[in-house]
Amino acid sequence: MAEKYTAEIVPLNAEKIGTAPHGAATFTIDGAQMKIHIDMFDTPANVQHWEHFHGFPDGKPAEIATAAQDANGDGFVDLPETESVSGTTMVPFDAEPAKMHVPNDSYPVADAEGHYAYDKLVDLKELQTAFKAAFGSDDLQLDKRVIYIHGVPDTLKLPATVQGTVMNYDAHVTLPIAVGKIIKA
């Protein structure tokens, strides 16, 4: 019997980025595989969107960030500001989620209308092995995680207070634009 998890993905930073990204995610664990489906609308168009689940390695339930997490009052909730309620970046939804290599260029790119759909079939054992190496447990605990969608155009003017550089990727790539709590269906 397959286990299913879902997330309603709601906008974050919408008033600052000029669009209100929203969508849904489904995670179906069936035997040795996890099927991931993410459908997003109204994201910044023609932009690559990093997407991951975030959480706490100790199993504390993660919650979605809201405007209340804007600790420095600059009007943006940036990546570091999400950590207090959402934990750390865990599994990327890129070309190879089981590799758990977060900074890369193999994430979905929105079309001219700001839509994209992401579908991936992941080898569960491979993902659990990588997850255990990174976080000490092979239990993904999806119902204690949140999903984030990131990314705005380089042309969007961000104040210097917006943080979130990861390797050679700046805050334009990592700025959270939408978030959803993963729940067991």
Phi, psi and chi 1 to 4 in degrees:
 res  aa     phi    psi   chi1   chi2   chi3   chi4
   1 MET       -  127.2  176.0  105.6  174.3      -
   2 ALA   -73.5  143.8      -      -      -      -
   3 GLU   -97.5  136.5  -78.2 -177.1   70.1      -
   4 LYS  -126.7  138.4 -168.8  172.5 -177.4  179.3
   5 TYR  -129.4  146.9  -61.9   83.5      -      -
   6 THR  -135.0  162.1   60.8      -      -      -
   7 ALA  -146.3  130.0      -      -      -      -
   8 GLU   -87.8  123.0  177.3 -170.6   -6.3      -
   9 ILE  -101.6  123.1  -57.5  171.2      -      -
  10 VAL  -116.0  158.4  -61.7      -      -      -
  11 PRO   -64.3  149.7  -18.4   29.6      -      -
  12 LEU  -139.9  133.7 -175.0   61.9      -      -
  13 ASN    69.4   18.1  -69.3  -47.7      -      -
  14 ALA   -57.4  -42.9      -      -      -      -
  15 GLU   -64.5  -24.6   61.1  -72.0  -18.9      -
  16 LYS   -92.4  -26.5  -67.8  -68.1 -172.2  177.5
  17 ILE   -98.8   -8.4   67.3  170.4      -      -
  18 GLY    82.2   11.9      -      -      -      -
  19 THR  -153.3  158.9 -173.4      -      -      -
  20 ALA  -118.6   82.1      -      -      -      -
  21 PRO   -61.0  137.2  -21.1   33.4      -      -
  22 HIS  -153.6  161.1   59.9   95.7      -      -
  23 GLY   173.5 -155.6      -      -      -      -
  24 ALA  -149.5  152.2      -      -      -      -
  25 ALA  -130.4  145.1      -      -      -      -
  26 THR  -132.1  134.0  -53.2      -      -      -
  27 PHE  -122.5  119.1  -54.5   89.2      -      -
  28 THR  -119.2  117.1  -52.6      -      -      -
  29 ILE   -99.8  116.9  -62.3  174.2      -      -
  30 ASP  -133.4  103.9 -164.4   -1.3      -      -
  31 GLY    65.1 -121.5      -      -      -      -
  32 ALA   -92.7    8.7      -      -      -      -
  33 GLN  -132.0  152.6  -64.0 -176.7  -47.9      -
  34 MET  -120.1  124.2  179.2  167.6   64.8      -
  35 LYS   -97.2  127.6 -177.4  178.6 -175.4 -154.6
  36 ILE  -114.3  129.2  -55.1  164.5      -      -
  37 HIS  -132.0  124.1  175.6   74.3      -      -
  38 ILE  -128.7  127.2  -57.9  168.1      -      -
  39 ASP  -122.1  117.9 -150.7   11.7      -      -
  40 MET  -121.1  144.5  -70.6  -60.7  -60.7      -
  41 PHE  -130.8  151.5  -58.7   90.5      -      -
  42 ASP    60.1   29.5  -60.8  -36.1      -      -
  43 THR   -80.6  163.7   66.7      -      -      -
  44 PRO   -54.7  127.5  -30.1   38.4      -      -
  45 ALA   -69.7  149.1      -      -      -      -
  46 ASN    56.7   31.5  -55.4  -49.1      -      -
  47 VAL  -123.3  141.7  170.6      -      -      -
  48 GLN   -73.4  136.4  177.4  174.5 -110.6      -
  49 HIS  -119.1  109.8  -65.9  -71.3      -      -
  50 TRP   -63.7  142.1  -78.3   17.6      -      -
  51 GLU  -147.6  137.8   48.3 -175.0   10.7      -
  52 HIS  -153.4  164.0  -41.9   90.4      -      -
  53 PHE  -101.4  142.9   77.9   63.5      -      -
  54 HIS  -114.2  155.8  -67.1 -138.9      -      -
  55 GLY  -178.3 -177.2      -      -      -      -
  56 PHE  -103.6  126.4  -65.4   96.9      -      -
  57 PRO   -57.7  -25.7  -26.9   35.5      -      -
  58 ASP   -82.1    1.1   66.6    3.5      -      -
  59 GLY    89.2    0.7      -      -      -      -
  60 LYS   -60.5  136.4  172.8 -178.9  149.0 -174.8
  61 PRO   -63.5  130.8  -19.8   30.7      -      -
  62 ALA   -83.5  148.6      -      -      -      -
  63 GLU  -122.8  161.0  -60.9  -60.4  -29.6      -
  64 ILE   -77.3  146.7   65.1  169.5      -      -
  65 ALA   -78.2  148.5      -      -      -      -
  66 THR  -131.7 -177.8   65.8      -      -      -
  67 ALA   -56.3  -23.5      -      -      -      -
  68 ALA   -62.7  -20.7      -      -      -      -
  69 GLN   -83.4   -1.8  -86.1   64.8   57.6      -
  70 ASP   -71.7   77.6  179.3   15.3      -      -
  71 ALA   -62.2  -34.1      -      -      -      -
  72 ASN   -95.5    0.7   62.8    8.2      -      -
  73 GLY    68.6   23.2      -      -      -      -
  74 ASP   -87.1    1.4   64.7    2.6      -      -
  75 GLY    89.8   -5.5      -      -      -      -
  76 PHE  -117.9  140.5  -70.9   86.1      -      -
  77 VAL   -98.0  105.7  177.4      -      -      -
  78 ASP   -92.8  175.2   61.6   26.8      -      -
  79 LEU   -55.1  -50.7 -178.2   60.6      -      -
  80 PRO   -60.4  -31.1  -24.6   33.8      -      -
  81 GLU   -71.3  -18.2  -70.6  171.6  -34.0      -
  82 THR   -79.7  -20.3   67.4      -      -      -
  83 GLU   -62.0  -33.0  -69.7  174.1    4.0      -
  84 SER   -63.5  -33.0   64.7      -      -      -
  85 VAL  -105.5  -24.1  -65.9      -      -      -
  86 SER  -111.0  -12.1  -58.3      -      -      -
  87 GLY    81.7 -152.2      -      -      -      -
  88 THR  -104.7  161.9 -170.2      -      -      -
  89 THR   -65.9  131.4  -57.6      -      -      -
  90 MET  -116.4  -71.9  -69.2 -176.9  140.8      -
  91 VAL  -116.3  125.5  174.9      -      -      -
  92 PRO   -82.1  145.6   31.4  -34.5      -      -
  93 PHE  -105.7   78.8  -56.2  125.3      -      -
  94 ASP  -123.1 -156.5   59.6    0.7      -      -
  95 ALA   -66.3  -29.7      -      -      -      -
  96 GLU  -139.8   76.3  -62.8 -177.8  -73.0      -
  97 PRO   -55.2  -37.1  -25.1   33.7      -      -
  98 ALA   -67.7  -15.4      -      -      -      -
  99 LYS   -77.5  -21.5  -61.8  -94.3 -171.5  -96.9
 100 MET    50.3   42.0  -70.1 -176.7   45.3      -
 101 HIS  -104.1   93.8  179.4   66.4      -      -
 102 VAL   -63.9  -55.2  172.7      -      -      -
 103 PRO   -79.1  106.0   17.5  -14.8      -      -
 104 ASN  -161.7  179.4   70.9   72.2      -      -
 105 ASP  -112.0   32.3  -69.9  -38.7      -      -
 106 SER  -113.3   30.9   69.7      -      -      -
 107 TYR   -92.0  164.1  -68.8   92.8      -      -
 108 PRO   -63.7  150.6  -11.7   19.5      -      -
 109 VAL  -115.5  129.5  175.5      -      -      -
 110 ALA   -70.7  148.9      -      -      -      -
 111 ASP   -80.2 -173.6   65.6   17.9      -      -
 112 ALA   -64.0  -19.6      -      -      -      -
 113 GLU   -96.1    1.0  -79.7   76.0   50.1      -
 114 GLY    83.0   19.4      -      -      -      -
 115 HIS  -106.1  146.9  172.4 -100.7      -      -
 116 TYR  -155.0  154.2   70.5   84.8      -      -
 117 ALA  -124.7  135.8      -      -      -      -
 118 TYR  -119.4  125.7  171.4   86.1      -      -
 119 ASP  -131.4  128.6  -74.4  -71.4      -      -
 120 LYS  -148.7  136.4 -171.4   60.9   68.0  177.0
 121 LEU  -104.2  120.8 -157.3   52.7      -      -
 122 VAL  -115.4  136.5  179.2      -      -      -
 123 ASP   -69.8  113.9 -179.7  -73.9      -      -
 124 LEU   -62.8  -42.6 -163.3   54.5      -      -
 125 LYS   -62.5  -43.9 -175.1   69.7   72.4 -161.1
 126 GLU   -61.7  -44.0 -170.9 -178.6  -16.6      -
 127 LEU   -65.1  -44.5  177.1   57.5      -      -
 128 GLN   -63.2  -36.8  -71.5  170.0  -38.4      -
 129 THR   -64.4  -45.8  -60.9      -      -      -
 130 ALA   -66.8  -38.8      -      -      -      -
 131 PHE   -64.0  -42.4 -166.5   80.8      -      -
 132 LYS   -64.3  -41.0 -175.8  172.4 -174.7  170.0
 133 ALA   -61.8  -36.1      -      -      -      -
 134 ALA   -84.3  -37.2      -      -      -      -
 135 PHE  -125.0    3.1  -60.2  109.2      -      -
 136 GLY    84.8   -0.7      -      -      -      -
 137 SER  -146.5  147.7  168.7      -      -      -
 138 ASP   -94.3    5.6   64.0    2.5      -      -
 139 ASP   -85.3  109.6 -173.0   -7.6      -      -
 140 LEU   -67.4  -25.2  -59.7  176.5      -      -
 141 GLN    45.4   53.5  -63.0 -177.4  -51.8      -
 142 LEU   -54.1  -35.1  -70.0  173.6      -      -
 143 ASP   -74.0    2.7   57.6  -15.2      -      -
 144 LYS  -116.3   17.2  -66.8 -175.8  176.4 -179.1
 145 ARG  -118.5  164.4  -47.9  -61.2 -176.7 -158.7
 146 VAL  -127.0  151.1  -67.7      -      -      -
 147 ILE  -104.8  137.5 -178.3  171.9      -      -
 148 TYR  -119.6  142.1  -85.0   92.8      -      -
 149 ILE  -111.9  135.9  -48.5  -60.8      -      -
 150 HIS  -126.1  161.4  -52.7  -96.0      -      -
 151 GLY   115.9  125.2      -      -      -      -
 152 VAL  -131.9  160.7  -65.2      -      -      -
 153 PRO   -62.8  149.3  -16.0   25.2      -      -
 154 ASP   -59.0  -23.2  -71.6  -19.6      -      -
 155 THR   -77.6  -14.9   53.9      -      -      -
 156 LEU   -70.3  125.5 -177.2   69.2      -      -
 157 LYS   -76.9  116.0 -159.9  136.4  171.8   55.6
 158 LEU  -108.0  136.7  -63.2  175.7      -      -
 159 PRO   -64.8  156.2   11.7  -15.8      -      -
 160 ALA   -61.5  -18.2      -      -      -      -
 161 THR   -75.9  -14.8   52.2      -      -      -
 162 VAL   -76.2  117.2  174.0      -      -      -
 163 GLN  -103.6  174.3  -57.8  -62.8  -58.4      -
 164 GLY   132.0   19.3      -      -      -      -
 165 THR   -65.8  130.5  -61.2      -      -      -
 166 VAL  -124.8  112.9  175.7      -      -      -
 167 MET    52.1 -122.9  -68.4  178.2   57.3      -
 168 ASN   -95.6   14.0   57.5  -31.8      -      -
 169 TYR  -100.6  127.4  -63.7   94.4      -      -
 170 ASP   -91.1 -174.7   74.0    4.7      -      -
 171 ALA   -63.0  -21.1      -      -      -      -
 172 HIS   -62.4  -36.1  -71.3   88.3      -      -
 173 VAL   -77.3  -38.2  175.9      -      -      -
 174 THR   -96.7   -7.5   67.3      -      -      -
 175 LEU   -59.7  123.5 -173.9   73.6      -      -
 176 PRO   -67.7  132.7  -15.4   27.2      -      -
 177 ILE  -117.9  -14.0   61.1  167.5      -      -
 178 ALA  -161.7  154.1      -      -      -      -
 179 VAL  -152.0  149.5   60.2      -      -      -
 180 GLY  -150.4  143.9      -      -      -      -
 181 LYS   -83.7  129.6  174.5   87.6  173.3  143.1
 182 ILE   -85.0  128.5  -59.0  172.2      -      -
 183 ILE  -127.3  153.3   58.3  168.3      -      -
 184 LYS   -75.7  129.8 -168.4  166.3  172.9  111.7
 185 ALA   -79.3      -      -      -      -      -
